Amino acid sequence: MWRSFLIAGLAGLLTVTGVAAAAPDHGVGIPVDLGPPMSSPQPSQGTHVVVERGDHLWKISARHLGDERSAEVAPYWRQVVVLNTPRLRSGNPDLIYPGEEIELPPVERRP
């Protein structure tokens, strides 16, 4: 039975059948570059959107821009995260709730 599992320890991580999990006494962090920090959210002439079930900030950003594959989504999503994180009930941009209001910054369209 134990032969079917590959278990290897490396720097506090356990790999069991290809899935990495943190040991209880080690934290795992994923670095994310959200650009330069802002001192406080700036007022905006943008749009407000009410979160619906299944929404997340990337989906809302892409829907507002009109194209999920557009190269504009990533930088715009970063603006949405920075602008809304202090306003979210959870304080976590990965955890938004239906009914919350998200502010979308104005979109600068290139000619």
MINU-758025 format. One record per residue (C-alpha): x, y, z; residue in three letters. Coordinates in Angstrom, 1 decimal. Last residue first. Layout:
! residues N
X; Y; Z; ALA;
...
! end
This chain:
! residues 111
-6.6; 55.1; -30.3; PRO;
-5.7; 53.8; -26.9; ARG;
-8.5; 53.6; -24.3; ARG;
-7.8; 54.7; -20.8; GLU;
-10.4; 52.8; -18.7; VAL;
-11.8; 54.6; -15.7; PRO;
-11.3; 52.8; -12.4; PRO;
-13.8; 50.0; -11.4; LEU;
-15.3; 50.3; -8.0; GLU;
-16.6; 47.1; -6.5; ILE;
-19.8; 46.9; -4.5; GLU;
-20.4; 43.9; -2.4; GLU;
-23.7; 42.1; -3.0; GLY;
-22.1; 38.7; -3.6; PRO;
-18.9; 38.4; -1.5; TYR;
-15.3; 38.9; -2.4; ILE;
-12.4; 36.7; -1.2; LEU;
-9.3; 36.8; -3.4; ASP;
-9.0; 40.6; -2.9; PRO;
-8.7; 40.1; 0.8; ASN;
-9.9; 42.8; 3.2; GLY;
-12.8; 40.5; 4.0; SER;
-15.5; 43.2; 3.8; ARG;
-13.7; 44.8; 0.9; LEU;
-13.0; 48.5; 0.9; ARG;
-9.3; 48.4; 1.6; PRO;
-8.8; 45.9; -1.2; THR;
-10.8; 47.9; -3.8; ASN;
-8.4; 50.4; -5.4; LEU;
-5.3; 48.2; -5.2; VAL;
-7.2; 45.2; -6.6; VAL;
-8.9; 47.2; -9.4; VAL;
-5.6; 48.8; -10.4; GLN;
-4.0; 45.3; -10.6; ARG;
-6.9; 44.1; -12.7; TRP;
-6.2; 47.0; -15.2; TYR;
-2.6; 45.9; -15.5; PRO;
-3.5; 42.3; -16.1; ALA;
-6.6; 42.9; -18.3; VAL;
-4.9; 45.2; -20.9; GLU;
-3.1; 42.3; -22.7; ALA;
-6.6; 41.2; -23.8; SER;
-7.4; 37.6; -23.4; ARG;
-10.5; 38.1; -21.2; GLU;
-12.0; 40.7; -23.6; ASP;
-14.7; 43.3; -23.0; GLY;
-12.8; 45.6; -20.7; LEU;
-15.5; 45.5; -18.0; HIS;
-15.9; 41.7; -18.4; ARG;
-12.1; 41.4; -18.0; ALA;
-12.1; 43.4; -14.8; SER;
-15.1; 41.6; -13.3; ILE;
-13.5; 38.2; -14.2; LYS;
-10.2; 39.2; -12.7; TRP;
-11.9; 40.6; -9.6; LEU;
-13.9; 37.4; -8.9; HIS;
-17.5; 36.6; -9.6; ASP;
-19.1; 33.3; -9.0; GLY;
-22.2; 34.8; -7.3; ARG;
-22.6; 38.4; -8.3; GLU;
-20.5; 41.4; -7.2; VAL;
-22.2; 44.8; -7.6; VAL;
-20.3; 47.0; -10.1; VAL;
-19.4; 50.7; -9.7; HIS;
-17.9; 52.6; -12.6; THR;
-15.0; 54.9; -12.8; GLY;
-14.6; 58.7; -12.2; GLN;
-12.2; 57.8; -9.4; SER;
-11.1; 59.1; -6.1; PRO;
-7.7; 57.7; -5.1; GLN;
-7.3; 54.8; -2.7; PRO;
-4.7; 55.5; -0.1; SER;
-0.9; 55.5; 0.2; SER;
-0.6; 53.5; -3.0; MET;
1.9; 50.7; -3.3; PRO;
3.9; 50.4; -6.6; PRO;
2.9; 47.4; -8.7; GLY;
0.8; 44.5; -7.7; LEU;
3.7; 42.0; -7.8; ASP;
2.5; 38.8; -6.3; VAL;
4.8; 36.5; -4.3; PRO;
3.2; 33.2; -3.3; ILE;
3.7; 32.3; 0.3; GLY;
3.9; 29.0; 2.1; VAL;
4.2; 28.9; 5.8; GLY;
6.1; 26.2; 7.7; HIS;
5.3; 24.6; 11.1; ASP;
2.4; 22.5; 9.9; PRO;
4.3; 21.2; 6.9; ALA;
3.2; 22.9; 3.7; ALA;
1.6; 20.8; 1.0; ALA;
2.9; 20.0; -2.5; ALA;
0.8; 17.6; -4.6; VAL;
2.7; 15.2; -7.0; GLY;
1.7; 11.9; -5.3; THR;
2.6; 13.3; -1.9; VAL;
5.3; 16.0; -1.8; THR;
5.9; 17.3; 1.7; LEU;
7.4; 20.7; 2.1; LEU;
9.6; 21.8; 5.0; GLY;
12.7; 22.4; 3.0; ALA;
12.4; 19.2; 1.0; LEU;
10.6; 16.1; 2.3; GLY;
9.8; 13.2; -0.1; ALA;
6.8; 10.9; -0.2; ILE;
6.1; 8.9; -3.3; LEU;
2.9; 6.9; -2.7; PHE;
2.0; 3.6; -4.3; SER;
4.6; 1.7; -2.3; ARG;
2.7; 2.5; 0.9; TRP;
0.0; 0.0; 0.0; MET;
! end
